[in-house]
Amino acid sequence: MLRGLDIRDMLIIDRLELAFQPGLNVLTGETGAGKSILLDCLGFVLGWRGRADLVRQGAAQGEVTAWFDLASGHPARALLDEAGIEAGDELILRRVNAADGRKTAWINDRRASGEVLRALSDTLVELHGQQDDRGLLNPRGHRDLLDAYAQAAPELAAVRTAWAALGGARKQLAQAQEAIAAARAEEDYLRHAVAELDQLAPEPGEDARLDAARRLMQAAARIRADIQSADQALGTEGAEGRMLDAVRWLDAVSDRAEGQLDAPLAALERALVELGEAQRGVEACLEALNFNPAELEETEGRLFAIRGLARKHGVAPDDLGDFAQGLRSRLAALDASDAEVAGLQDAVAKAGAAYDAAARALTARRRAAAESLDAAMAAELAPLKMERAEFATDISPAEPGPDGADHVAFVVATNPGAPAGPLDKIASGGELSRFLLALKVCLTQGNDNLTLIFDEIDRGVGGATADAVGKRLADLARGGQVLVVTHSPQVAARGGHHWRVEKRQDADSTLSTVLPLGPADRVDEIARMLSGDKITDAARAAARALLG
């Protein structure tokens, strides 16, 4: 419930503080006095997108503060919790508009974005006027309004979940079919490449081994003679024989050298062991250098084949094995594609059936709610002097989507036998006001959390019809809060709280102010609305009669 509004330096308001009350609050005043400015300022602090030039001329900035009572179960609390803002029993919104256009907002003294303000405003305030296109007169919003009336959130959530699952299944099928089509286009290449790779069967590291073997065989002819000479120099005809002779000679006289030959003999023994190691290594090298010329040709042929395939496929030689495995996997997927597509098509069919079932359940919920809404509208239109008008919620098939497969439109016929049509096309100004009021009563029934604002909802009606509108607004305000901007004395007389908007002008400025009216002032204001600038005794008497 809106408890107060503080406005500073906005448009033609320099400083204004209003304290609103539960029940029906009415604002009256001459045309151009600034009633719509109050709504502009309220919309500004709630984050609504509106006119840009809000700051009063000459002021550095404009500021609007609004405060609301917040019941324990109010839906705004969930939004505040999500935004990390502490919620008490009172909610304070403040928004500043600098002269250069920059806007800054606070919620309970915490900085907040315009998006958060707008989300909160949906739970706090609803504004409706004769030319309102934010919901009731916008056919694109009729389905949402019907769903809210039907309390169809569970069915709607089920449809959205089923739609997402259907979309996912369709996407998987499309991706599989696209991949299979691409694979079919290169099937011949895949089979030839796999056969070629399987025939060669390259192994990791084989390129390096073959290259080393090839280089060794190519060098064998050049280095073999030197290695053989070294082998002979190390053998019995060379170093080994001479060292053995030295050991034999020294060993023969060592017992007469008083131990002085023991160390040399031990060193020679170690040297012979190392010499043996060297001989074996050299002999192994000579053995490796013994190759058949055809072996070199075979090694080079395989090495060149591996490198050729690597160049052909644009991979490193050591990666040919993994590359071949990848090609085999693509072939295997291609061979299994028919079964895979059949499985995915079955998944799409099942997801489609699940979506259809959820959409039918939502349609059934909507149709039941439409019947209830049409009956409720008939009951509401009669007290508004439109007992012969007809209101219907038309539900027709629509392209399936995340919100179901229904198109919803509110249609009306203002006279029996007349063709029904869109709400904003068929009804006249006065009729449209009453249709909107009846719709708002039906759609907000049971929701006392919202502050309902009607901007000249009574335009185009007068006399008994205006009185009927005022009575319905007063009934709607019981247990809640309704703010009405009105030019109708019959509506104003129904208000529980009354304010007059005035515009003061002097040589230098124009300012608007709002005055709360007591009983005597209310008589004069309603008399002015009845008779014009000159308030007569007869007008005052008529005003007192309206006030009851």
C-alpha positions as CSV (number, residue, x, y, z in Angstrom):
1,M,0.0,0.0,0.0
2,L,1.3,3.4,-1.0
3,R,1.6,5.5,2.2
4,G,3.4,8.6,1.0
5,L,5.0,10.5,-1.9
6,D,7.7,13.2,-1.6
7,I,8.5,15.2,-4.7
8,R,11.2,17.9,-5.0
9,D,12.0,20.0,-8.0
10,M,10.2,17.9,-10.6
11,L,8.5,19.7,-13.6
12,I,6.4,22.4,-12.0
13,I,6.5,21.0,-8.4
14,D,9.1,22.5,-6.1
15,R,8.3,20.6,-2.9
16,L,5.4,18.4,-2.2
17,E,4.7,15.7,0.3
18,L,1.5,13.6,0.2
19,A,0.3,11.0,2.7
20,F,-2.1,8.6,1.2
21,Q,-4.6,6.4,3.0
22,P,-6.2,3.0,2.6
23,G,-9.5,3.0,0.7
24,L,-10.5,5.3,-2.2
25,N,-8.2,8.3,-2.7
26,V,-9.4,10.9,-5.2
27,L,-7.4,13.7,-6.8
28,T,-9.3,16.5,-8.6
29,G,-8.4,19.9,-10.1
30,E,-8.6,22.0,-13.2
31,T,-7.3,20.6,-16.5
32,G,-3.6,21.4,-16.7
33,A,-3.2,21.8,-12.9
34,G,-0.7,19.1,-12.7
35,K,-2.6,15.9,-11.9
36,S,-0.8,13.9,-14.5
37,I,2.5,15.3,-13.2
38,L,1.9,13.4,-9.9
39,L,1.6,10.2,-11.9
40,D,4.7,11.0,-13.9
41,C,6.6,11.4,-10.7
42,L,5.3,8.2,-9.2
43,G,6.2,6.4,-12.4
44,F,9.7,7.9,-12.2
45,V,10.4,6.6,-8.7
46,L,9.0,3.2,-9.7
47,G,11.4,3.0,-12.6
48,W,8.9,3.3,-15.4
49,R,10.1,4.7,-18.7
50,G,8.5,8.0,-19.4
51,R,9.3,11.6,-20.3
52,A,12.9,12.6,-20.0
53,D,12.6,16.3,-19.1
54,L,11.5,15.9,-15.5
55,V,13.8,18.2,-13.6
56,R,12.3,21.6,-12.7
57,Q,13.8,24.4,-14.7
58,G,16.7,26.0,-12.9
59,A,17.1,23.1,-10.4
60,A,20.3,21.0,-10.2
61,Q,18.3,17.8,-9.8
62,G,14.9,16.4,-9.1
63,E,14.0,13.8,-6.6
64,V,11.0,11.6,-5.8
65,T,10.6,9.4,-2.7
66,A,7.8,6.9,-2.2
67,W,7.1,4.7,0.8
68,F,4.9,1.6,1.0
69,D,3.6,-0.6,3.7
70,L,4.8,-4.2,3.1
71,A,2.7,-7.0,4.5
72,S,4.5,-10.2,5.7
73,G,3.6,-12.2,2.6
74,H,4.0,-9.4,0.0
75,P,5.5,-10.7,-3.3
76,A,7.9,-7.7,-3.2
77,R,9.8,-9.4,-0.4
78,A,11.0,-12.2,-2.7
79,L,12.4,-9.7,-5.2
80,L,14.1,-7.8,-2.4
81,D,15.7,-10.9,-1.1
82,E,16.9,-11.9,-4.6
83,A,18.5,-8.4,-4.9
84,G,20.1,-8.7,-1.5
85,I,18.1,-5.9,0.0
86,E,16.7,-6.2,3.5
87,A,13.0,-5.9,3.7
88,G,11.2,-4.6,6.7
89,D,7.5,-3.5,7.3
90,E,8.2,-0.4,5.2
91,L,9.7,-0.1,1.8
92,I,11.3,3.2,0.8
93,L,12.1,4.0,-2.9
94,R,14.1,7.1,-3.8
95,R,15.2,8.2,-7.2
96,V,17.2,11.2,-8.3
97,N,17.2,12.7,-11.8
98,A,20.2,15.1,-12.4
99,A,19.7,18.0,-14.8
100,D,22.1,16.3,-17.3
101,G,19.8,13.2,-17.4
102,R,21.6,10.8,-15.1
103,K,19.3,8.8,-12.9
104,T,20.2,7.2,-9.5
105,A,17.9,5.0,-7.4
106,W,17.9,3.6,-3.9
107,I,15.8,1.0,-2.3
108,N,15.8,1.1,1.5
109,D,19.0,3.2,1.2
110,R,20.7,0.6,-1.0
111,R,21.7,1.5,-4.6
112,A,19.4,-0.2,-7.1
113,S,19.0,-0.4,-10.9
114,G,16.0,0.7,-12.9
115,E,15.3,-2.9,-13.7
116,V,14.9,-3.8,-10.0
117,L,12.6,-0.8,-9.5
118,R,10.4,-1.9,-12.4
119,A,10.3,-5.5,-11.2
120,L,9.2,-4.2,-7.8
121,S,6.6,-1.8,-9.3
122,D,4.8,-4.8,-10.8
123,T,4.1,-6.0,-7.3
124,L,3.2,-2.6,-5.8
125,V,1.2,-0.5,-8.2
126,E,-0.9,-0.9,-11.3
127,L,-1.8,2.2,-13.4
128,H,-4.8,2.2,-15.7
129,G,-6.4,4.8,-17.8
130,Q,-8.8,5.1,-20.7
131,Q,-5.9,5.0,-23.2
132,D,-4.0,2.3,-21.3
133,D,-2.0,0.0,-23.6
134,R,0.2,-1.6,-21.0
135,G,-2.0,-4.7,-20.6
136,L,-5.8,-4.5,-20.8
137,L,-5.9,-2.9,-24.2
138,N,-2.9,-4.7,-25.6
139,P,-4.0,-7.9,-27.3
140,R,-0.5,-9.4,-26.9
141,G,-0.9,-9.2,-23.1
142,H,-4.4,-10.8,-22.9
143,R,-3.0,-14.3,-22.6
144,D,-0.8,-13.3,-19.7
145,L,-3.7,-11.6,-18.0
146,L,-5.9,-14.7,-18.4
147,D,-3.1,-17.0,-17.1
148,A,-2.8,-14.8,-14.0
149,Y,-6.5,-14.9,-13.5
150,A,-6.5,-18.7,-13.9
151,Q,-3.5,-19.1,-11.6
152,A,-2.1,-21.3,-14.3
153,A,1.6,-21.0,-13.2
154,P,2.0,-24.8,-12.7
155,E,0.6,-25.6,-16.1
156,L,2.5,-22.8,-17.7
157,A,5.8,-24.0,-16.1
158,A,5.1,-27.6,-17.4
159,V,4.5,-26.3,-20.9
160,R,7.7,-24.3,-20.9
161,T,9.7,-27.3,-19.5
162,A,8.2,-29.5,-22.2
163,W,8.9,-26.9,-24.9
164,A,12.5,-26.7,-23.8
165,A,12.8,-30.5,-23.9
166,L,11.3,-30.6,-27.4
167,G,13.6,-27.9,-28.6
168,G,16.6,-29.8,-27.2
169,A,15.5,-33.1,-28.8
170,R,14.9,-31.3,-32.2
171,K,18.3,-29.7,-31.9
172,Q,20.0,-33.0,-31.3
173,L,18.3,-34.6,-34.2
174,A,19.2,-31.7,-36.5
175,Q,22.8,-31.9,-35.4
176,A,23.0,-35.6,-36.0
177,Q,21.4,-35.3,-39.4
178,E,23.7,-32.5,-40.4
179,A,26.8,-34.6,-39.2
180,I,25.5,-37.6,-41.1
181,A,24.9,-35.7,-44.2
182,A,28.5,-34.3,-44.0
183,A,29.8,-37.8,-43.4
184,R,27.9,-39.2,-46.3
185,A,29.4,-36.6,-48.6
186,E,32.9,-37.8,-47.6
187,E,32.2,-41.5,-47.1
188,D,34.4,-42.6,-50.1
189,Y,37.2,-40.5,-48.8
190,L,36.9,-41.9,-45.3
191,R,36.9,-45.5,-46.5
192,H,39.8,-45.0,-48.8
193,A,41.8,-43.1,-46.1
194,V,41.1,-45.7,-43.4
195,A,42.1,-48.6,-45.8
196,E,45.3,-46.8,-46.7
197,L,46.2,-46.1,-43.1
198,D,45.3,-49.6,-42.0
199,Q,47.5,-51.1,-44.7
200,L,50.5,-49.0,-43.6
201,A,49.7,-49.3,-39.9
202,P,52.1,-46.6,-38.6
203,E,53.2,-46.7,-35.0
204,P,54.0,-43.9,-32.6
205,G,57.8,-43.1,-32.7
206,E,58.3,-45.2,-35.9
207,D,59.2,-42.2,-37.9
208,A,62.2,-41.3,-35.6
209,R,63.3,-45.0,-35.5
210,L,63.2,-45.4,-39.3
211,D,65.0,-42.1,-39.8
212,A,67.8,-43.1,-37.4
213,A,68.1,-46.5,-39.0
214,R,68.2,-45.0,-42.5
215,R,70.9,-42.5,-41.5
216,L,72.9,-45.3,-39.9
217,M,72.7,-47.5,-43.0
218,Q,73.6,-44.6,-45.3
219,A,76.7,-43.9,-43.1
220,A,77.8,-47.5,-42.7
221,A,79.9,-47.7,-45.9
222,R,81.9,-44.6,-44.8
223,I,82.5,-45.5,-41.2
224,R,82.8,-49.3,-41.3
225,A,86.6,-49.4,-42.2
226,D,87.5,-47.1,-39.4
227,I,85.5,-49.1,-36.9
228,Q,87.1,-52.4,-38.1
229,S,90.6,-50.8,-37.7
230,A,89.6,-49.8,-34.2
231,D,88.3,-53.3,-33.5
232,Q,91.7,-54.8,-34.6
233,A,93.6,-52.2,-32.5
234,L,91.7,-53.2,-29.5
235,G,91.9,-57.0,-30.0
236,T,94.5,-59.7,-29.3
237,E,96.7,-58.4,-32.1
238,G,96.6,-54.9,-30.6
239,A,95.9,-53.4,-27.2
240,E,94.5,-56.5,-25.5
241,G,97.5,-58.6,-26.5
242,R,100.0,-56.1,-25.4
243,M,98.2,-55.6,-22.1
244,L,98.0,-59.4,-21.5
245,D,101.8,-59.6,-22.2
246,A,102.4,-56.8,-19.6
247,V,100.3,-58.6,-17.0
248,R,102.1,-61.9,-17.7
249,W,105.6,-60.3,-17.4
250,L,104.7,-58.3,-14.2
251,D,102.9,-61.2,-12.6
252,A,106.1,-63.4,-13.1
253,V,108.3,-61.0,-11.1
254,S,105.7,-59.5,-8.6
255,D,106.7,-61.8,-5.7
256,R,110.2,-60.4,-5.8
257,A,109.1,-56.7,-6.0
258,E,108.1,-56.5,-2.4
259,G,104.4,-55.6,-3.3
260,Q,105.2,-52.7,-5.4
261,L,103.6,-54.3,-8.5
262,D,100.3,-55.1,-6.8
263,A,98.7,-51.8,-7.6
264,P,99.8,-51.7,-11.2
265,L,98.6,-55.3,-11.7
266,A,95.2,-54.4,-10.2
267,A,94.9,-51.3,-12.5
268,L,95.7,-53.5,-15.5
269,E,93.0,-56.0,-14.5
270,R,90.5,-53.1,-14.3
271,A,91.7,-51.8,-17.6
272,L,91.2,-55.2,-19.3
273,V,87.6,-55.3,-18.0
274,E,86.9,-51.8,-19.5
275,L,88.7,-52.8,-22.7
276,G,86.5,-55.8,-23.0
277,E,83.4,-53.5,-22.6
278,A,84.8,-51.3,-25.4
279,Q,85.5,-54.3,-27.6
280,R,82.0,-55.6,-27.2
281,G,80.5,-52.2,-28.1
282,V,82.6,-51.9,-31.2
283,E,81.7,-55.4,-32.3
284,A,78.0,-54.7,-31.7
285,C,78.3,-51.6,-33.9
286,L,80.0,-53.6,-36.6
287,E,77.2,-56.1,-36.4
288,A,74.6,-53.3,-36.8
289,L,76.4,-52.0,-39.8
290,N,76.0,-55.4,-41.4
291,F,72.8,-54.8,-43.5
292,N,71.4,-55.9,-46.8
293,P,71.2,-53.1,-49.4
294,A,67.5,-54.1,-49.9
295,E,66.9,-53.3,-46.2
296,L,67.9,-49.7,-46.7
297,E,65.6,-49.5,-49.7
298,E,62.8,-51.0,-47.6
299,T,63.4,-48.6,-44.7
300,E,63.4,-45.6,-46.9
301,G,60.3,-46.7,-48.7
302,R,58.3,-47.0,-45.4
303,L,59.7,-43.8,-44.0
304,F,58.7,-41.9,-47.1
305,A,55.3,-43.6,-47.1
306,I,54.6,-42.5,-43.5
307,R,55.8,-39.0,-44.1
308,G,53.8,-38.8,-47.3
309,L,50.6,-39.8,-45.5
310,A,51.3,-37.3,-42.8
311,R,51.6,-34.5,-45.3
312,K,48.5,-35.6,-47.1
313,H,46.4,-35.5,-44.0
314,G,48.1,-32.5,-42.4
315,V,49.2,-34.2,-39.2
316,A,52.5,-35.1,-37.6
317,P,53.8,-38.6,-38.5
318,D,53.4,-39.7,-34.8
319,D,49.7,-38.6,-34.9
320,L,48.7,-40.8,-37.8
321,G,47.5,-43.6,-35.5
322,D,45.2,-41.2,-33.6
323,F,44.1,-39.7,-36.9
324,A,43.2,-43.1,-38.3
325,Q,41.2,-43.9,-35.1
326,G,39.2,-40.7,-35.6
327,L,38.4,-41.6,-39.2
328,R,37.3,-45.1,-38.0
329,S,35.0,-43.5,-35.4
330,R,33.4,-41.4,-38.1
331,L,32.9,-44.4,-40.2
332,A,31.4,-46.3,-37.3
333,A,29.0,-43.4,-36.6
334,L,28.1,-43.4,-40.2
335,D,27.4,-47.1,-40.2
336,A,25.3,-46.7,-37.1
337,S,23.6,-43.5,-38.2
338,D,20.3,-45.0,-39.2
339,A,19.8,-46.5,-35.8
340,E,20.9,-43.2,-34.2
341,V,18.6,-41.1,-36.3
342,A,15.7,-43.4,-35.5
343,G,16.4,-43.1,-31.8
344,L,16.5,-39.3,-32.0
345,Q,13.4,-39.2,-34.1
346,D,11.7,-41.3,-31.4
347,A,12.9,-38.9,-28.7
348,V,11.5,-36.0,-30.7
349,A,8.2,-37.7,-31.0
350,K,8.0,-38.5,-27.3
351,A,9.0,-34.9,-26.4
352,G,6.4,-33.6,-28.9
353,A,3.7,-35.8,-27.3
354,A,4.7,-34.6,-23.8
355,Y,4.5,-31.0,-25.0
356,D,1.1,-31.6,-26.6
357,A,-0.2,-33.1,-23.4
358,A,1.1,-30.1,-21.3
359,A,-0.3,-27.6,-23.8
360,R,-3.7,-29.3,-23.8
361,A,-3.8,-29.1,-20.0
362,L,-2.9,-25.4,-20.1
363,T,-5.6,-24.9,-22.8
364,A,-8.1,-26.6,-20.6
365,R,-7.1,-24.4,-17.6
366,R,-7.4,-21.3,-19.8
367,R,-10.8,-22.3,-21.2
368,A,-12.2,-22.9,-17.7
369,A,-10.8,-19.6,-16.5
370,A,-12.2,-17.8,-19.6
371,E,-15.7,-19.1,-18.7
372,S,-15.3,-17.9,-15.2
373,L,-13.9,-14.5,-16.3
374,D,-16.7,-14.0,-18.8
375,A,-19.3,-14.7,-16.1
376,A,-17.5,-12.4,-13.6
377,M,-17.5,-9.6,-16.3
378,A,-21.2,-10.0,-16.9
379,A,-21.8,-9.6,-13.2
380,E,-19.5,-6.5,-13.1
381,L,-20.9,-4.8,-16.2
382,A,-24.5,-4.8,-14.9
383,P,-23.9,-2.3,-12.0
384,L,-22.0,-0.1,-14.5
385,K,-25.1,0.4,-16.6
386,M,-23.9,-2.0,-19.3
387,E,-26.2,-5.0,-18.6
388,R,-26.8,-5.4,-22.4
389,A,-23.1,-5.5,-23.3
390,E,-21.3,-8.7,-23.8
391,F,-17.7,-9.6,-23.0
392,A,-16.0,-12.8,-24.2
393,T,-12.6,-14.3,-23.8
394,D,-11.8,-15.7,-27.3
395,I,-9.3,-18.6,-27.3
396,S,-8.2,-19.9,-30.7
397,P,-5.3,-22.1,-31.9
398,A,-2.0,-20.5,-32.3
399,E,1.5,-21.6,-33.3
400,P,2.9,-23.7,-30.5
401,G,5.5,-22.1,-28.4
402,P,6.9,-21.9,-24.9
403,D,3.6,-20.4,-23.6
404,G,1.3,-23.0,-25.2
405,A,-0.6,-23.1,-28.4
406,D,-3.4,-20.6,-27.7
407,H,-4.2,-17.1,-28.9
408,V,-6.2,-15.2,-26.4
409,A,-8.2,-12.0,-27.1
410,F,-10.8,-10.1,-25.1
411,V,-13.7,-9.2,-27.4
412,V,-16.8,-7.2,-26.7
413,A,-20.2,-6.4,-28.2
414,T,-21.8,-3.3,-26.8
415,N,-25.3,-4.1,-28.1
416,P,-27.3,-7.4,-28.5
417,G,-26.9,-8.7,-32.0
418,A,-23.9,-6.5,-32.8
419,P,-20.7,-8.2,-34.0
420,A,-18.0,-8.7,-31.3
421,G,-14.6,-7.2,-31.8
422,P,-11.5,-6.1,-30.1
423,L,-12.0,-4.2,-26.9
424,D,-10.3,-1.0,-28.0
425,K,-12.0,-1.0,-31.5
426,I,-15.7,-1.6,-30.5
427,A,-16.2,0.3,-27.3
428,S,-16.8,4.1,-27.2
429,G,-14.9,6.2,-24.7
430,G,-17.4,5.9,-21.9
431,E,-18.0,2.2,-22.6
432,L,-14.2,1.6,-22.7
433,S,-13.8,3.2,-19.3
434,R,-16.4,0.9,-17.8
435,F,-15.0,-2.2,-19.6
436,L,-11.6,-1.4,-18.2
437,L,-12.9,-0.9,-14.7
438,A,-14.8,-4.1,-14.7
439,L,-11.8,-6.0,-16.1
440,K,-9.6,-4.6,-13.4
441,V,-12.0,-5.6,-10.7
442,C,-12.2,-9.2,-12.0
443,L,-8.4,-9.5,-12.6
444,T,-7.3,-8.1,-9.3
445,Q,-9.9,-9.8,-7.1
446,G,-8.3,-11.2,-4.0
447,N,-5.1,-9.2,-4.5
448,D,-5.0,-6.6,-1.8
449,N,-1.3,-6.0,-2.1
450,L,-1.6,-3.8,-5.2
451,T,-2.3,-0.1,-5.1
452,L,-4.6,0.5,-8.1
453,I,-4.3,3.9,-9.9
454,F,-7.0,5.0,-12.4
455,D,-6.2,8.0,-14.5
456,E,-9.5,9.5,-15.6
457,I,-11.0,6.1,-15.9
458,D,-14.4,7.9,-15.8
459,R,-13.8,10.0,-18.8
460,G,-16.8,10.1,-21.2
461,V,-19.4,9.1,-18.6
462,G,-21.7,11.2,-16.5
463,G,-24.8,11.3,-14.5
464,A,-26.0,7.9,-13.2
465,T,-23.3,6.1,-15.1
466,A,-20.6,8.2,-13.4
467,D,-22.2,7.5,-10.1
468,A,-22.1,3.8,-10.8
469,V,-18.4,4.0,-11.7
470,G,-17.7,5.8,-8.5
471,K,-19.6,3.3,-6.4
472,R,-17.7,0.4,-8.1
473,L,-14.4,2.2,-7.4
474,A,-15.4,2.6,-3.8
475,D,-16.3,-1.1,-3.6
476,L,-13.0,-2.0,-5.2
477,A,-11.1,0.1,-2.6
478,R,-12.6,-1.7,0.4
479,G,-9.8,-3.7,2.0
480,G,-7.2,-2.2,-0.3
481,Q,-6.1,1.1,-1.8
482,V,-7.3,2.9,-5.0
483,L,-6.1,6.2,-6.3
484,V,-8.3,8.0,-8.9
485,V,-7.5,11.1,-10.9
486,T,-11.0,12.3,-11.9
487,H,-13.0,15.2,-13.3
488,S,-16.3,13.5,-12.3
489,P,-18.1,15.0,-9.2
490,Q,-20.0,11.7,-8.8
491,V,-16.7,9.8,-8.6
492,A,-15.0,12.4,-6.4
493,A,-17.9,12.2,-3.9
494,R,-17.3,8.5,-3.4
495,G,-13.7,9.1,-2.2
496,G,-12.7,8.4,1.4
497,H,-9.8,10.9,1.0
498,H,-9.8,13.9,-1.3
499,W,-7.0,16.1,-2.6
500,R,-7.2,19.1,-4.9
501,V,-4.4,19.8,-7.4
502,E,-3.8,23.5,-8.0
503,K,-1.5,25.5,-10.2
504,R,-0.1,28.9,-9.0
505,Q,1.4,31.3,-11.4
506,D,3.3,34.5,-10.9
507,A,5.5,36.7,-13.1
508,D,8.5,34.4,-12.8
509,S,7.3,30.8,-12.3
510,T,4.4,28.3,-12.4
511,L,4.1,25.8,-9.6
512,S,1.7,23.0,-8.8
513,T,0.6,22.0,-5.4
514,V,-1.8,19.5,-3.8
515,L,-4.0,20.3,-0.9
516,P,-5.9,17.8,1.3
517,L,-9.5,18.7,1.6
518,G,-11.6,18.7,4.7
519,P,-15.5,18.3,4.7
520,A,-16.2,22.0,3.9
521,D,-13.5,22.2,1.2
522,R,-14.8,19.0,-0.4
523,V,-18.2,20.6,-0.7
524,D,-16.7,23.6,-2.5
525,E,-14.5,21.4,-4.8
526,I,-17.3,19.1,-5.9
527,A,-19.5,22.2,-6.3
528,R,-16.8,23.7,-8.6
529,M,-16.7,20.4,-10.6
530,L,-20.5,20.7,-11.0
531,S,-20.9,24.3,-11.8
532,G,-17.5,25.7,-13.0
533,D,-15.6,28.7,-11.7
534,K,-18.6,30.3,-10.1
535,I,-19.8,28.2,-7.1
536,T,-23.5,28.7,-6.4
537,D,-25.6,27.8,-3.5
538,A,-27.4,25.3,-5.7
539,A,-24.1,23.7,-6.7
540,R,-23.1,23.4,-3.0
541,A,-26.5,21.8,-2.3
542,A,-25.9,19.4,-5.1
543,A,-22.4,18.6,-3.8
544,R,-23.8,17.9,-0.3
545,A,-26.3,15.6,-1.8
546,L,-23.6,13.7,-3.7
547,L,-21.5,13.5,-0.5
548,G,-24.5,12.0,1.2
